Amino acid sequence: MISLTGSVVGFVVSLLIGALGIYIGARVVTGTDDYGYALITAIVGSIVGVIVAFLLGWLFGWIVVLVAWIWVINFRYPGGWGNAIGIALIGWLSVVAITYALAIMNVLTFEALGIPGI
């Protein structure tokens, strides 16, 4: 059985890793160097994703959650939809690499909050 402390720590670590992915993507695509901004983006993206999944996920599946997440990135970072997609792609790939490495070392499981599909 997972304890409340373990759940909270897992939530925080996953959120921080998800924000790191967004930070890396934003740094590469737009040159934005602000981890706190990426953290807020990950939090907002998670909240919007949960709401959209609840309201429309049953009809459109994960694709609508992905579009909502990219919309949040587009809203928060300069450059339009192309940059938002670039940030999302680089962020997603970064988080896959980070969580894979940490999972191999048995530090955490293969998931991250703030990044859809992980």
Backbone as a ProteinNet text record, in pm:
[ID]
protein_1_A
[PRIMARY]
MISLTGSVVGFVVSLLIGALGIYIGARVVTGTDDYGYALITAIVGSIVGVIVAFLLGWLFGWIVVLVAWIWVINFRYPGGWGNAIGIALIGWLSVVAITYALAIMNVLTFEALGIPGI
[TERTIARY]
83.9	0	88.4	53	130	83.1	177.4	143.9	112.5	49.9	20.8	150.1	250	379.5	441.6	437.1	490.9	417.9	286.5	207.2	241.5	255.7	289.4	428.3	523.9	660	659.5	587.6	577.5	515.3	410	344.7	441.5	511.8	604.2	719.5	778.6	890.3	844.8	728.5	676.4	649.6	593.8	567.4	697.4	797.8	926.9	993.6	983.1	1040.7	962.8	830.3	749.2	783.8	801.9	840.6	979.5	1069.9	1204	1196.9	1109.8	1091.6	1042.6	945	894.5	1004	1079.9	1191	1291.8	1331.1	1428.7	1372.9	1247.6	1185.5	1178.4	1138	1128	1264.9	1363	1500.2	1553.8	1530.6	1579.2	1503	1371.2	1288.8	1282.4	1263	1242.4	1354.3	1444.3	1550.6	1506.3	1383.1	1331.2	1402.4	1460.3	1539.8	1475.5	1360.5	1287.8	1217.4	1281.7	1225.5	1093.2	1082.8	958.3	841.6	865.6	762.7	721.5	820.2	791.2	712.2	742.9	671.3	524.4	498.4	359.7	289.9	361.4	304.4	267.1	352.4	323	200.9	190.5	75.4	-53.1	-50.8	-169.3	-203.9	-101.8	-125.1	-188.5	-146	-204	-349.9	-378.5	-515.9	-606.4	-561.8	-640.5	-658.6	-552.3	-560.8	-662.7	-665.8	-762.9	-905.2	-925.8	-1059.9	-1104.6	-1016.5	-1050.2	-1073.7	-990.3	-1008.3	-1142.5	-1179.3	-1306.4	-1424.4	-1416.7	-1529.1	-1535.3	-1420	-1418.4	-1339	-1264.9	-1178.4	-1252.2	-1370.2	-1449.9	-1485.5	-1492.7	-1533.1	-1413.4	-1308.1	-1194.8	-1066.7	-1064.6	-946.6	-831.7	-712.1	-592.2	-554.6	-597.1	-556.4	-607	-726.5	-780.5	-702.2	-652.9	-569.7	-436.5	-379	-253.8	-270.1	-377.2	-403.2	-422.3	-491.4	-511	-377.8	-290.4	-158.1	-75.8	-77.7	-4.8	-66	-198	-262.4	-210.5	-196	-142.2	-0.7	81.7	218.3	214.4	128.3	114.2	72.5	-15.9	-63.2	47.8	134.1	234.9	368	400.4	530.8	513	612.3	602.5	625.9	574.3	609.7	499.7	384.4	274.1	273.3	185.2	161.2	283.1	360.6	480.6	579.1	604.6	693.8	635.1	504.4	440.3	455.1	438	455	600.4	693.8	836	870.9	821.2	844.1	785.8	664.4	598.5	677	721.7	794.4	928.1	1004.2	1133.3	1111.9	1011	980	942.6	859	816.1	935.1	1018.6	1136.6	1232.9	1249.1	1336.6	1287	1158.1	1100.9	1109.1	1089.3	1104.9	1246.8	1346.3	1486.1	1515.7	1468.9	1494.9	1427.6	1299.3	1228.9	1280.8	1321.5	1379.7	1507.9	1593.6	1719.5	1692.3	1598.6	1566.4	1497.9	1418.2	1353.5	1456.3	1554.7	1661.3	1737.8	1756.7	1828.6	1737.5	1611.6	1511.8	1486.4	1495.9	1469	1319.7	1254	1110.9	1051.9	918.1	849.9	847.4	809.8	815.2	688.2	679.9	566.6	606.6	536.7	563.9	437	408.6	292.8	326.9	233	256.6	295.5	315.3	349.4	253.2	165.5	70.2	139.1	82.3	129.9	248.3	290.2	404.5	359.6
-118.3	0	124.7	221.5	344.7	443.1	503.3	599	735.5	818.7	954.9	1029.6	1010.8	1076.7	1032.5	903.4	851.9	907.9	920.9	977.4	1123.6	1199.8	1342.1	1359.3	1280.7	1288.3	1250.3	1145	1104.1	1211.8	1276.6	1385.2	1500.3	1541.8	1655.2	1623.5	1505.6	1468	1461.5	1401.6	1393.4	1531.8	1620	1756.1	1829.5	1814.4	1880.1	1827.9	1698.9	1642.5	1690.1	1693.9	1746.1	1890.8	1970.9	2111.3	2121.8	2031.6	2031.5	2005.8	1914.7	1890.2	2013.6	2082.3	2205.7	2311.6	2321.9	2417.5	2390.3	2264.3	2229.7	2263.9	2227.2	2259.2	2408.5	2485.2	2630.6	2693.9	2642.4	2695.6	2674.5	2556.6	2525.1	2604.7	2609.8	2669.2	2821.1	2875.8	3020.8	3093.8	3020.3	3083.5	3127.3	3095.2	3132	3050.9	3121.1	3056.9	3083	3018.6	3041.5	2912.5	2838.5	2711.5	2733.2	2840.3	2869.3	2886.9	2952.7	2972.1	2837	2750.7	2616.3	2535.4	2553	2482.1	2523.7	2652.8	2701.5	2648.3	2646.2	2592.7	2445.8	2367.9	2226.2	2210.1	2293.1	2286.1	2320.7	2432.8	2475.2	2370.7	2319.7	2216.9	2091.7	2052.9	1935.7	1959.3	2076.6	2109.3	2114	2184.6	2193.3	2054.2	1974	1838.6	1752.6	1761.8	1684.2	1729.1	1859.7	1912.2	1869.3	1885.8	1848.6	1697.7	1618.6	1472.9	1433.8	1500.3	1470.2	1506.6	1624	1672.2	1609.7	1591.2	1548	1421	1375.1	1259.3	1134.4	1115.2	997.9	997.7	1117.8	1129.8	1130.3	1203.4	1222.2	1154.1	1104.4	1034.7	1127.1	1071.6	1143.5	1258.4	1256.1	1360.7	1497.8	1503.9	1632.1	1683.2	1593.8	1633.8	1688.1	1623.5	1670.2	1809.1	1831	1962.4	2067.8	2033.2	2127.5	2163.1	2064.5	2088.4	2180.2	2155	2241.1	2380.8	2391.4	2522.1	2600.9	2534.2	2600.7	2650.6	2567.6	2609.4	2727.2	2722.4	2832	2961	2949.7	3066	3125.5	3040.6	3085	3126.9	3077.1	3106.5	3178.1	3260.4	3335	3245.5	3289.6	3225.4	3151.1	3136.8	3071.9	2920.4	2860.4	2716.4	2633.9	2679.6	2605.6	2592.2	2702.9	2698.4	2612.3	2622.8	2543.3	2393.9	2355.1	2214.2	2172.5	2259.9	2230.5	2215	2305.8	2296.9	2166.5	2134.8	2012.4	1888.1	1883.4	1766	1748.6	1856.5	1849.2	1819.3	1881.7	1855.1	1710.3	1656.5	1517.8	1422.8	1445.7	1360.6	1371.2	1492.1	1511.9	1433.5	1440.6	1370.9	1219.3	1172.6	1029.1	986.1	1062.2	1027.9	1033.7	1138.3	1155.2	1044.8	1020.4	918.8	778.5	754.8	625.3	602.4	704.1	692.3	670.8	745.6	730.8	597.4	547.5	417.6	304.5	316.1	215.3	210.7	326.7	333.7	303.7	265.4	236	353.7	474.3	594.3	624.1	606.4	629.2	548	551.3	479.8	565.3	505.5	570.3	651.7	770.9	860.7	1001	1101.4	1239.5	1321.7	1398.2	1485.1	1612.9	1662.2	1784.6	1757.4	1632	1592	1480.6	1504.1	1400.2	1275.5	1162.9	1037.5	976.6	1036.4	981.6	949.9
0	0	0	-82.5	-93.9	12.7	81.9	187	127	206.6	163.5	134.8	218.8	198.3	66.7	39	-86.5	-206.8	-195.6	-304.6	-328.3	-220.7	-232.8	-293.1	-245.2	-299.4	-447	-482.8	-623	-709.3	-658.8	-730.8	-754.2	-650	-659.9	-754.7	-741.4	-828.5	-973.9	-999.1	-1135.1	-1192.9	-1111.1	-1156.5	-1188.4	-1104.1	-1127.7	-1254.8	-1280.2	-1402.5	-1524.9	-1515.2	-1625.1	-1656	-1552.1	-1570.5	-1632.2	-1594.4	-1653	-1803.2	-1844.4	-1987.3	-2060.6	-2003.7	-2064.7	-2066.5	-1958.3	-1951.8	-2063.3	-2080.2	-2184.4	-2321.9	-2347.3	-2475.8	-2500.9	-2400.6	-2415.2	-2433.2	-2362.9	-2374	-2515	-2570.3	-2705	-2811	-2800.5	-2906	-2897.1	-2777	-2764.3	-2692.2	-2629.8	-2552.1	-2413.6	-2375.6	-2244.1	-2136.4	-2039.3	-1934.8	-1798.7	-1772.2	-1647.8	-1605.2	-1514.6	-1468.8	-1394.9	-1317.2	-1245.6	-1340.9	-1452.6	-1554.5	-1613.2	-1636.4	-1687.4	-1585.3	-1457.6	-1351.7	-1349	-1358.1	-1362.3	-1487.1	-1600.1	-1723.7	-1706.3	-1640.7	-1616.4	-1526.2	-1423.6	-1333	-1407.4	-1480.7	-1556.3	-1662.2	-1731.5	-1832.8	-1774.4	-1655.5	-1588.9	-1552.5	-1498.5	-1459.8	-1581.9	-1686.1	-1809.4	-1869.9	-1868.6	-1922.8	-1850.7	-1718.3	-1640.2	-1671.8	-1679.4	-1709.2	-1848.2	-1946.4	-2084.3	-2095	-2029	-2032.5	-1971.6	-1863.6	-1798	-1887.6	-1951.5	-2031.8	-2170.7	-2235.3	-2374.8	-2401.2	-2302.5	-2322.9	-2365.9	-2314.3	-2349.7	-2497.3	-2558.1	-2698	-2792.2	-2754.7	-2845	-2798	-2677	-2626.9	-2593.4	-2593.7	-2550.2	-2642	-2768.4	-2863.5	-2819.4	-2762.9	-2717.3	-2596.3	-2512.4	-2398.4	-2448.8	-2548.3	-2607.6	-2669.3	-2743	-2803.1	-2694.1	-2586.7	-2475.8	-2411.5	-2393.8	-2335.2	-2425.4	-2556	-2650	-2650.8	-2635.3	-2628.1	-2507.5	-2392.9	-2273.2	-2301	-2362.1	-2396.2	-2492.4	-2593.2	-2689.2	-2619.6	-2522.5	-2448.2	-2361.7	-2306.5	-2209.7	-2272.6	-2390.8	-2452	-2584.9	-2623.5	-2749.3	-2870.9	-2986	-3111	-3182.7	-3124.9	-3194	-3181.5	-3261.8	-3254.5	-3293.2	-3390.3	-3430.6	-3315.9	-3247.5	-3131	-3019.3	-2999	-2893.5	-2921.8	-3046.4	-3083.2	-3064.8	-3101.5	-3081.4	-2934.4	-2851.3	-2706.4	-2652.8	-2694.9	-2648.2	-2689.5	-2814.1	-2862.9	-2791	-2781.8	-2711.9	-2563.7	-2504.2	-2363.7	-2340.6	-2427	-2413.4	-2426.7	-2528.9	-2548.7	-2430.6	-2377.9	-2261.8	-2141.4	-2117	-2001.8	-2020.1	-2142.2	-2167.7	-2131.4	-2176.7	-2147.9	-1997.9	-1931.5	-1787.8	-1706.6	-1733.5	-1655.3	-1686.1	-1808.9	-1843.8	-1764.3	-1760.9	-1685.6	-1537	-1480.8	-1338.4	-1308.7	-1403.3	-1383.9	-1387.8	-1475.9	-1482	-1349.8	-1288.4	-1160.6	-1041.2	-1068.7	-965	-871.5	-925.5	-846.3	-846.1	-960.5	-969.8	-1082.6	-1092.3	-1199.2	-1324.5	-1434.1	-1564.2	-1588.7	-1527.3	-1546.2	-1503.4	-1556.2	-1516	-1528.3	-1427.2	-1426.3	-1501	-1580.1	-1655.2	-1798.7	-1833.3	-1968.9	-2009.1	-2107.7	-2147.3	-2201.9	-2173.2	-2228.5	-2156.9	-2047.1	-1973.3	-1832.7
[MASK]
++++++++++++++++++++++++++++++++++++++++++++++++++++++++++++++++++++++++++++++++++++++++++++++++++++++++++++++++++++++

